[in-house]
Amino acid sequence: MRYRVTIEQDEDGAFCAEVPALPGCISQGQTRSEALDNIKEAIAGYLESFESHGEPVPPSITEEVVEVRP
């Protein structure tokens, strides 16, 4: 499955990653790459928890990027 991840750098320089489709699925890292690795692990654990409790797995987000010229 594919999930959209947002990454923001905080005031201390750490990178915070969040998955909008999975409320509360948040991780961080000292580098962007580390944050991405950590959020992948967080997503896997999040989905595993849903499956182990017999709950439906939230669907991934489909999105498009559009270019608009002023």
PyMOL Python script that loads the backbone (N, CA, C, O; Angstrom):
from pymol import cmd

cmd.read_pdbstr("""\
ATOM      1  N   MET A   1       0.842  -1.181   0.000  1.00  0.00           N
ATOM      2  CA  MET A   1       0.000   0.000   0.000  1.00  0.00           C
ATOM      3  C   MET A   1       0.884   1.239   0.000  1.00  0.00           C
ATOM      4  O   MET A   1       2.029   1.216   0.451  1.00  0.00           O
ATOM      5  N   ARG A   2       0.333   2.288  -0.504  1.00  0.00           N
ATOM      6  CA  ARG A   2       1.055   3.556  -0.555  1.00  0.00           C
ATOM      7  C   ARG A   2       0.275   4.593   0.244  1.00  0.00           C
ATOM      8  O   ARG A   2      -0.943   4.715   0.110  1.00  0.00           O
ATOM      9  N   TYR A   3       0.990   5.328   1.068  1.00  0.00           N
ATOM     10  CA  TYR A   3       0.381   6.388   1.873  1.00  0.00           C
ATOM     11  C   TYR A   3       1.148   7.685   1.668  1.00  0.00           C
ATOM     12  O   TYR A   3       2.372   7.690   1.530  1.00  0.00           O
ATOM     13  N   ARG A   4       0.410   8.771   1.652  1.00  0.00           N
ATOM     14  CA  ARG A   4       1.033  10.088   1.552  1.00  0.00           C
ATOM     15  C   ARG A   4       1.619  10.434   2.914  1.00  0.00           C
ATOM     16  O   ARG A   4       0.969  10.260   3.945  1.00  0.00           O
ATOM     17  N   VAL A   5       2.841  10.919   2.905  1.00  0.00           N
ATOM     18  CA  VAL A   5       3.555  11.301   4.125  1.00  0.00           C
ATOM     19  C   VAL A   5       3.935  12.775   4.011  1.00  0.00           C
ATOM     20  O   VAL A   5       4.471  13.207   2.990  1.00  0.00           O
ATOM     21  N   THR A   6       3.658  13.532   5.050  1.00  0.00           N
ATOM     22  CA  THR A   6       4.119  14.920   5.080  1.00  0.00           C
ATOM     23  C   THR A   6       5.341  14.986   5.986  1.00  0.00           C
ATOM     24  O   THR A   6       5.395  14.319   7.020  1.00  0.00           O
ATOM     25  N   ILE A   7       6.312  15.788   5.596  1.00  0.00           N
ATOM     26  CA  ILE A   7       7.543  15.924   6.378  1.00  0.00           C
ATOM     27  C   ILE A   7       7.807  17.405   6.581  1.00  0.00           C
ATOM     28  O   ILE A   7       7.826  18.185   5.629  1.00  0.00           O
ATOM     29  N   GLU A   8       8.010  17.778   7.830  1.00  0.00           N
ATOM     30  CA  GLU A   8       8.336  19.163   8.170  1.00  0.00           C
ATOM     31  C   GLU A   8       9.547  19.171   9.091  1.00  0.00           C
ATOM     32  O   GLU A   8       9.702  18.289   9.935  1.00  0.00           O
ATOM     33  N   GLN A   9      10.384  20.150   8.927  1.00  0.00           N
ATOM     34  CA  GLN A   9      11.535  20.300   9.810  1.00  0.00           C
ATOM     35  C   GLN A   9      11.129  21.225  10.959  1.00  0.00           C
ATOM     36  O   GLN A   9      10.585  22.305  10.729  1.00  0.00           O
ATOM     37  N   ASP A  10      11.397  20.798  12.198  1.00  0.00           N
ATOM     38  CA  ASP A  10      11.016  21.619  13.336  1.00  0.00           C
ATOM     39  C   ASP A  10      12.097  22.631  13.684  1.00  0.00           C
ATOM     40  O   ASP A  10      13.143  22.683  13.038  1.00  0.00           O
ATOM     41  N   GLU A  11      11.837  23.427  14.700  1.00  0.00           N
ATOM     42  CA  GLU A  11      12.752  24.509  15.066  1.00  0.00           C
ATOM     43  C   GLU A  11      14.112  24.010  15.562  1.00  0.00           C
ATOM     44  O   GLU A  11      15.088  24.760  15.565  1.00  0.00           O
ATOM     45  N   ASP A  12      14.170  22.745  15.978  1.00  0.00           N
ATOM     46  CA  ASP A  12      15.434  22.175  16.440  1.00  0.00           C
ATOM     47  C   ASP A  12      16.200  21.467  15.323  1.00  0.00           C
ATOM     48  O   ASP A  12      17.291  20.942  15.546  1.00  0.00           O
ATOM     49  N   GLY A  13      15.623  21.458  14.122  1.00  0.00           N
ATOM     50  CA  GLY A  13      16.290  20.834  12.985  1.00  0.00           C
ATOM     51  C   GLY A  13      15.889  19.397  12.726  1.00  0.00           C
ATOM     52  O   GLY A  13      16.295  18.821  11.717  1.00  0.00           O
ATOM     53  N   ALA A  14      15.094  18.798  13.618  1.00  0.00           N
ATOM     54  CA  ALA A  14      14.637  17.425  13.416  1.00  0.00           C
ATOM     55  C   ALA A  14      13.529  17.414  12.359  1.00  0.00           C
ATOM     56  O   ALA A  14      12.846  18.418  12.159  1.00  0.00           O
ATOM     57  N   PHE A  15      13.358  16.284  11.692  1.00  0.00           N
ATOM     58  CA  PHE A  15      12.334  16.131  10.668  1.00  0.00           C
ATOM     59  C   PHE A  15      11.191  15.306  11.241  1.00  0.00           C
ATOM     60  O   PHE A  15      11.403  14.209  11.758  1.00  0.00           O
ATOM     61  N   CYS A  16       9.983  15.839  11.145  1.00  0.00           N
ATOM     62  CA  CYS A  16       8.792  15.169  11.657  1.00  0.00           C
ATOM     63  C   CYS A  16       7.965  14.673  10.481  1.00  0.00           C
ATOM     64  O   CYS A  16       7.644  15.442   9.575  1.00  0.00           O
ATOM     65  N   ALA A  17       7.621  13.393  10.494  1.00  0.00           N
ATOM     66  CA  ALA A  17       6.840  12.776   9.423  1.00  0.00           C
ATOM     67  C   ALA A  17       5.488  12.350   9.966  1.00  0.00           C
ATOM     68  O   ALA A  17       5.390  11.839  11.082  1.00  0.00           O
ATOM     69  N   GLU A  18       4.435  12.564   9.162  1.00  0.00           N
ATOM     70  CA  GLU A  18       3.076  12.245   9.581  1.00  0.00           C
ATOM     71  C   GLU A  18       2.313  11.674   8.394  1.00  0.00           C
ATOM     72  O   GLU A  18       2.560  12.046   7.247  1.00  0.00           O
ATOM     73  N   VAL A  19       1.382  10.767   8.681  1.00  0.00           N
ATOM     74  CA  VAL A  19       0.567  10.139   7.643  1.00  0.00           C
ATOM     75  C   VAL A  19      -0.881  10.596   7.841  1.00  0.00           C
ATOM     76  O   VAL A  19      -1.567  10.090   8.730  1.00  0.00           O
ATOM     77  N   PRO A  20      -1.352  11.538   7.031  1.00  0.00           N
ATOM     78  CA  PRO A  20      -2.707  12.072   7.224  1.00  0.00           C
ATOM     79  C   PRO A  20      -3.819  11.016   7.215  1.00  0.00           C
ATOM     80  O   PRO A  20      -4.811  11.169   7.928  1.00  0.00           O
ATOM     81  N   ALA A  21      -3.673   9.951   6.423  1.00  0.00           N
ATOM     82  CA  ALA A  21      -4.707   8.918   6.341  1.00  0.00           C
ATOM     83  C   ALA A  21      -4.733   8.011   7.568  1.00  0.00           C
ATOM     84  O   ALA A  21      -5.689   7.261   7.765  1.00  0.00           O
ATOM     85  N   LEU A  22      -3.684   8.075   8.395  1.00  0.00           N
ATOM     86  CA  LEU A  22      -3.584   7.223   9.580  1.00  0.00           C
ATOM     87  C   LEU A  22      -3.423   8.120  10.812  1.00  0.00           C
ATOM     88  O   LEU A  22      -2.298   8.382  11.236  1.00  0.00           O
ATOM     89  N   PRO A  23      -4.520   8.588  11.386  1.00  0.00           N
ATOM     90  CA  PRO A  23      -4.440   9.518  12.514  1.00  0.00           C
ATOM     91  C   PRO A  23      -3.534   9.004  13.640  1.00  0.00           C
ATOM     92  O   PRO A  23      -3.670   7.870  14.097  1.00  0.00           O
ATOM     93  N   GLY A  24      -2.618   9.855  14.068  1.00  0.00           N
ATOM     94  CA  GLY A  24      -1.702   9.495  15.149  1.00  0.00           C
ATOM     95  C   GLY A  24      -0.449   8.781  14.687  1.00  0.00           C
ATOM     96  O   GLY A  24       0.423   8.481  15.503  1.00  0.00           O
ATOM     97  N   CYS A  25      -0.339   8.502  13.401  1.00  0.00           N
ATOM     98  CA  CYS A  25       0.853   7.830  12.877  1.00  0.00           C
ATOM     99  C   CYS A  25       1.890   8.896  12.557  1.00  0.00           C
ATOM    100  O   CYS A  25       1.872   9.510  11.490  1.00  0.00           O
ATOM    101  N   ILE A  26       2.791   9.096  13.506  1.00  0.00           N
ATOM    102  CA  ILE A  26       3.783  10.166  13.434  1.00  0.00           C
ATOM    103  C   ILE A  26       5.132   9.604  13.847  1.00  0.00           C
ATOM    104  O   ILE A  26       5.206   8.741  14.722  1.00  0.00           O
ATOM    105  N   SER A  27       6.196  10.086  13.223  1.00  0.00           N
ATOM    106  CA  SER A  27       7.549   9.703  13.615  1.00  0.00           C
ATOM    107  C   SER A  27       8.474  10.863  13.304  1.00  0.00           C
ATOM    108  O   SER A  27       8.049  11.890  12.775  1.00  0.00           O
ATOM    109  N   GLN A  28       9.735  10.690  13.636  1.00  0.00           N
ATOM    110  CA  GLN A  28      10.703  11.760  13.371  1.00  0.00           C
ATOM    111  C   GLN A  28      12.085  11.173  13.163  1.00  0.00           C
ATOM    112  O   GLN A  28      12.298   9.977  13.359  1.00  0.00           O
ATOM    113  N   GLY A  29      13.019  12.018  12.766  1.00  0.00           N
ATOM    114  CA  GLY A  29      14.406  11.615  12.577  1.00  0.00           C
ATOM    115  C   GLY A  29      15.288  12.843  12.498  1.00  0.00           C
ATOM    116  O   GLY A  29      14.807  13.954  12.274  1.00  0.00           O
ATOM    117  N   GLN A  30      16.572  12.638  12.681  1.00  0.00           N
ATOM    118  CA  GLN A  30      17.518  13.750  12.611  1.00  0.00           C
ATOM    119  C   GLN A  30      17.761  14.202  11.172  1.00  0.00           C
ATOM    120  O   GLN A  30      18.185  15.333  10.933  1.00  0.00           O
ATOM    121  N   THR A  31      17.487  13.307  10.213  1.00  0.00           N
ATOM    122  CA  THR A  31      17.597  13.654   8.791  1.00  0.00           C
ATOM    123  C   THR A  31      16.278  13.287   8.123  1.00  0.00           C
ATOM    124  O   THR A  31      15.473  12.541   8.681  1.00  0.00           O
ATOM    125  N   ARG A  32      16.068  13.819   6.924  1.00  0.00           N
ATOM    126  CA  ARG A  32      14.853  13.503   6.164  1.00  0.00           C
ATOM    127  C   ARG A  32      14.794  11.999   5.884  1.00  0.00           C
ATOM    128  O   ARG A  32      13.737  11.378   6.001  1.00  0.00           O
ATOM    129  N   SER A  33      15.931  11.427   5.517  1.00  0.00           N
ATOM    130  CA  SER A  33      16.002  10.000   5.223  1.00  0.00           C
ATOM    131  C   SER A  33      15.652   9.160   6.454  1.00  0.00           C
ATOM    132  O   SER A  33      14.915   8.179   6.354  1.00  0.00           O
ATOM    133  N   GLU A  34      16.177   9.546   7.596  1.00  0.00           N
ATOM    134  CA  GLU A  34      15.883   8.822   8.837  1.00  0.00           C
ATOM    135  C   GLU A  34      14.401   8.930   9.183  1.00  0.00           C
ATOM    136  O   GLU A  34      13.792   7.956   9.625  1.00  0.00           O
ATOM    137  N   ALA A  35      13.822  10.107   8.984  1.00  0.00           N
ATOM    138  CA  ALA A  35      12.392  10.284   9.252  1.00  0.00           C
ATOM    139  C   ALA A  35      11.559   9.384   8.339  1.00  0.00           C
ATOM    140  O   ALA A  35      10.571   8.799   8.783  1.00  0.00           O
ATOM    141  N   LEU A  36      11.946   9.268   7.072  1.00  0.00           N
ATOM    142  CA  LEU A  36      11.220   8.399   6.145  1.00  0.00           C
ATOM    143  C   LEU A  36      11.340   6.928   6.552  1.00  0.00           C
ATOM    144  O   LEU A  36      10.353   6.193   6.518  1.00  0.00           O
ATOM    145  N   ASP A  37      12.529   6.504   6.930  1.00  0.00           N
ATOM    146  CA  ASP A  37      12.698   5.121   7.391  1.00  0.00           C
ATOM    147  C   ASP A  37      11.839   4.858   8.625  1.00  0.00           C
ATOM    148  O   ASP A  37      11.191   3.817   8.737  1.00  0.00           O
ATOM    149  N   ASN A  38      11.846   5.815   9.543  1.00  0.00           N
ATOM    150  CA  ASN A  38      11.086   5.645  10.791  1.00  0.00           C
ATOM    151  C   ASN A  38       9.579   5.638  10.546  1.00  0.00           C
ATOM    152  O   ASN A  38       8.853   4.875  11.183  1.00  0.00           O
ATOM    153  N   ILE A  39       9.103   6.479   9.627  1.00  0.00           N
ATOM    154  CA  ILE A  39       7.655   6.499   9.380  1.00  0.00           C
ATOM    155  C   ILE A  39       7.212   5.232   8.665  1.00  0.00           C
ATOM    156  O   ILE A  39       6.076   4.793   8.848  1.00  0.00           O
ATOM    157  N   LYS A  40       8.078   4.633   7.855  1.00  0.00           N
ATOM    158  CA  LYS A  40       7.737   3.355   7.227  1.00  0.00           C
ATOM    159  C   LYS A  40       7.521   2.285   8.292  1.00  0.00           C
ATOM    160  O   LYS A  40       6.584   1.492   8.202  1.00  0.00           O
ATOM    161  N   GLU A  41       8.386   2.265   9.297  1.00  0.00           N
ATOM    162  CA  GLU A  41       8.224   1.316  10.403  1.00  0.00           C
ATOM    163  C   GLU A  41       6.941   1.614  11.178  1.00  0.00           C
ATOM    164  O   GLU A  41       6.221   0.695  11.570  1.00  0.00           O
ATOM    165  N   ALA A  42       6.657   2.897  11.399  1.00  0.00           N
ATOM    166  CA  ALA A  42       5.447   3.286  12.128  1.00  0.00           C
ATOM    167  C   ALA A  42       4.196   2.868  11.364  1.00  0.00           C
ATOM    168  O   ALA A  42       3.235   2.385  11.964  1.00  0.00           O
ATOM    169  N   ILE A  43       4.199   3.050  10.040  1.00  0.00           N
ATOM    170  CA  ILE A  43       3.060   2.650   9.222  1.00  0.00           C
ATOM    171  C   ILE A  43       2.856   1.139   9.316  1.00  0.00           C
ATOM    172  O   ILE A  43       1.729   0.674   9.488  1.00  0.00           O
ATOM    173  N   ALA A  44       3.928   0.382   9.206  1.00  0.00           N
ATOM    174  CA  ALA A  44       3.831  -1.083   9.277  1.00  0.00           C
ATOM    175  C   ALA A  44       3.232  -1.510  10.616  1.00  0.00           C
ATOM    176  O   ALA A  44       2.360  -2.378  10.650  1.00  0.00           O
ATOM    177  N   GLY A  45       3.684  -0.917  11.707  1.00  0.00           N
ATOM    178  CA  GLY A  45       3.136  -1.242  13.026  1.00  0.00           C
ATOM    179  C   GLY A  45       1.685  -0.834  13.165  1.00  0.00           C
ATOM    180  O   GLY A  45       0.886  -1.555  13.762  1.00  0.00           O
ATOM    181  N   TYR A  46       1.342   0.312  12.620  1.00  0.00           N
ATOM    182  CA  TYR A  46      -0.023   0.829  12.657  1.00  0.00           C
ATOM    183  C   TYR A  46      -0.965  -0.140  11.942  1.00  0.00           C
ATOM    184  O   TYR A  46      -2.015  -0.507  12.470  1.00  0.00           O
ATOM    185  N   LEU A  47      -0.570  -0.548  10.726  1.00  0.00           N
ATOM    186  CA  LEU A  47      -1.402  -1.455   9.945  1.00  0.00           C
ATOM    187  C   LEU A  47      -1.479  -2.837  10.590  1.00  0.00           C
ATOM    188  O   LEU A  47      -2.529  -3.478  10.555  1.00  0.00           O
ATOM    189  N   GLU A  48      -0.394  -3.294  11.169  1.00  0.00           N
ATOM    190  CA  GLU A  48      -0.374  -4.589  11.856  1.00  0.00           C
ATOM    191  C   GLU A  48      -1.362  -4.581  13.016  1.00  0.00           C
ATOM    192  O   GLU A  48      -2.047  -5.575  13.253  1.00  0.00           O
ATOM    193  N   SER A  49      -1.439  -3.474  13.733  1.00  0.00           N
ATOM    194  CA  SER A  49      -2.370  -3.349  14.856  1.00  0.00           C
ATOM    195  C   SER A  49      -3.819  -3.444  14.369  1.00  0.00           C
ATOM    196  O   SER A  49      -4.643  -4.115  14.990  1.00  0.00           O
ATOM    197  N   PHE A  50      -4.122  -2.772  13.261  1.00  0.00           N
ATOM    198  CA  PHE A  50      -5.482  -2.845  12.709  1.00  0.00           C
ATOM    199  C   PHE A  50      -5.823  -4.287  12.356  1.00  0.00           C
ATOM    200  O   PHE A  50      -6.897  -4.779  12.703  1.00  0.00           O
ATOM    201  N   GLU A  51      -4.908  -4.961  11.668  1.00  0.00           N
ATOM    202  CA  GLU A  51      -5.155  -6.330  11.232  1.00  0.00           C
ATOM    203  C   GLU A  51      -5.303  -7.279  12.412  1.00  0.00           C
ATOM    204  O   GLU A  51      -6.168  -8.155  12.389  1.00  0.00           O
ATOM    205  N   SER A  52      -4.477  -7.122  13.445  1.00  0.00           N
ATOM    206  CA  SER A  52      -4.538  -8.025  14.591  1.00  0.00           C
ATOM    207  C   SER A  52      -5.823  -7.839  15.398  1.00  0.00           C
ATOM    208  O   SER A  52      -6.253  -8.751  16.104  1.00  0.00           O
ATOM    209  N   HIS A  53      -6.433  -6.661  15.293  1.00  0.00           N
ATOM    210  CA  HIS A  53      -7.697  -6.397  15.995  1.00  0.00           C
ATOM    211  C   HIS A  53      -8.912  -6.624  15.094  1.00  0.00           C
ATOM    212  O   HIS A  53     -10.046  -6.353  15.489  1.00  0.00           O
ATOM    213  N   GLY A  54      -8.666  -7.121  13.886  1.00  0.00           N
ATOM    214  CA  GLY A  54      -9.756  -7.412  12.962  1.00  0.00           C
ATOM    215  C   GLY A  54     -10.452  -6.175  12.415  1.00  0.00           C
ATOM    216  O   GLY A  54     -11.592  -6.251  11.957  1.00  0.00           O
ATOM    217  N   GLU A  55      -9.772  -5.045  12.462  1.00  0.00           N
ATOM    218  CA  GLU A  55     -10.347  -3.802  11.950  1.00  0.00           C
ATOM    219  C   GLU A  55      -9.922  -3.603  10.499  1.00  0.00           C
ATOM    220  O   GLU A  55      -8.846  -4.045  10.095  1.00  0.00           O
ATOM    221  N   PRO A  56     -10.764  -2.940   9.721  1.00  0.00           N
ATOM    222  CA  PRO A  56     -10.384  -2.697   8.323  1.00  0.00           C
ATOM    223  C   PRO A  56      -9.202  -1.736   8.235  1.00  0.00           C
ATOM    224  O   PRO A  56      -9.116  -0.758   8.978  1.00  0.00           O
ATOM    225  N   VAL A  57      -8.310  -2.034   7.324  1.00  0.00           N
ATOM    226  CA  VAL A  57      -7.132  -1.193   7.114  1.00  0.00           C
ATOM    227  C   VAL A  57      -7.571   0.057   6.358  1.00  0.00           C
ATOM    228  O   VAL A  57      -8.235  -0.051   5.327  1.00  0.00           O
ATOM    229  N   PRO A  58      -7.207   1.250   6.858  1.00  0.00           N
ATOM    230  CA  PRO A  58      -7.577   2.473   6.139  1.00  0.00           C
ATOM    231  C   PRO A  58      -6.992   2.461   4.732  1.00  0.00           C
ATOM    232  O   PRO A  58      -5.851   2.046   4.527  1.00  0.00           O
ATOM    233  N   PRO A  59      -7.784   2.923   3.764  1.00  0.00           N
ATOM    234  CA  PRO A  59      -7.286   2.915   2.377  1.00  0.00           C
ATOM    235  C   PRO A  59      -6.180   3.934   2.181  1.00  0.00           C
ATOM    236  O   PRO A  59      -6.105   4.942   2.884  1.00  0.00           O
ATOM    237  N   SER A  60      -5.331   3.653   1.218  1.00  0.00           N
ATOM    238  CA  SER A  60      -4.285   4.613   0.887  1.00  0.00           C
ATOM    239  C   SER A  60      -4.918   5.802   0.170  1.00  0.00           C
ATOM    240  O   SER A  60      -6.053   5.729  -0.301  1.00  0.00           O
ATOM    241  N   ILE A  61      -4.177   6.876   0.098  1.00  0.00           N
ATOM    242  CA  ILE A  61      -4.671   8.097  -0.532  1.00  0.00           C
ATOM    243  C   ILE A  61      -4.162   8.150  -1.963  1.00  0.00           C
ATOM    244  O   ILE A  61      -2.987   7.903  -2.233  1.00  0.00           O
ATOM    245  N   THR A  62      -5.050   8.469  -2.853  1.00  0.00           N
ATOM    246  CA  THR A  62      -4.658   8.721  -4.230  1.00  0.00           C
ATOM    247  C   THR A  62      -4.658  10.227  -4.406  1.00  0.00           C
ATOM    248  O   THR A  62      -5.628  10.899  -4.056  1.00  0.00           O
ATOM    249  N   GLU A  63      -3.587  10.750  -4.940  1.00  0.00           N
ATOM    250  CA  GLU A  63      -3.547  12.186  -5.145  1.00  0.00           C
ATOM    251  C   GLU A  63      -2.862  12.492  -6.460  1.00  0.00           C
ATOM    252  O   GLU A  63      -2.096  11.688  -6.991  1.00  0.00           O
ATOM    253  N   GLU A  64      -3.147  13.638  -6.955  1.00  0.00           N
ATOM    254  CA  GLU A  64      -2.541  14.131  -8.162  1.00  0.00           C
ATOM    255  C   GLU A  64      -1.848  15.449  -7.862  1.00  0.00           C
ATOM    256  O   GLU A  64      -2.287  16.205  -6.996  1.00  0.00           O
ATOM    257  N   VAL A  65      -0.784  15.718  -8.567  1.00  0.00           N
ATOM    258  CA  VAL A  65      -0.108  17.003  -8.461  1.00  0.00           C
ATOM    259  C   VAL A  65      -0.406  17.741  -9.754  1.00  0.00           C
ATOM    260  O   VAL A  65      -0.176  17.228 -10.848  1.00  0.00           O
ATOM    261  N   VAL A  66      -0.921  18.951  -9.610  1.00  0.00           N
ATOM    262  CA  VAL A  66      -1.228  19.748 -10.786  1.00  0.00           C
ATOM    263  C   VAL A  66      -0.394  21.009 -10.778  1.00  0.00           C
ATOM    264  O   VAL A  66      -0.069  21.547  -9.719  1.00  0.00           O
ATOM    265  N   GLU A  67      -0.056  21.469 -11.949  1.00  0.00           N
ATOM    266  CA  GLU A  67       0.715  22.696 -12.077  1.00  0.00           C
ATOM    267  C   GLU A  67      -0.216  23.787 -12.567  1.00  0.00           C
ATOM    268  O   GLU A  67      -0.941  23.605 -13.545  1.00  0.00           O
ATOM    269  N   VAL A  68      -0.191  24.918 -11.885  1.00  0.00           N
ATOM    270  CA  VAL A  68      -1.016  26.047 -12.263  1.00  0.00           C
ATOM    271  C   VAL A  68      -0.098  27.217 -12.539  1.00  0.00           C
ATOM    272  O   VAL A  68       0.738  27.576 -11.709  1.00  0.00           O
ATOM    273  N   ARG A  69      -0.254  27.793 -13.680  1.00  0.00           N
ATOM    274  CA  ARG A  69       0.570  28.946 -14.039  1.00  0.00           C
ATOM    275  C   ARG A  69      -0.220  30.222 -13.791  1.00  0.00           C
ATOM    276  O   ARG A  69      -1.363  30.340 -14.233  1.00  0.00           O
ATOM    277  N   PRO A  70       0.382  31.183 -13.084  1.00  0.00           N
ATOM    278  CA  PRO A  70      -0.343  32.429 -12.794  1.00  0.00           C
ATOM    279  C   PRO A  70      -0.553  33.265 -14.049  1.00  0.00           C
ATOM    280  O   PRO A  70      -1.145  34.342 -13.981  1.00  0.00           O
TER     281      PRO A  70
END
""", "prot")
cmd.dss("prot")
cmd.show_as("cartoon", "prot")
cmd.util.cbc("prot")
cmd.orient("prot")
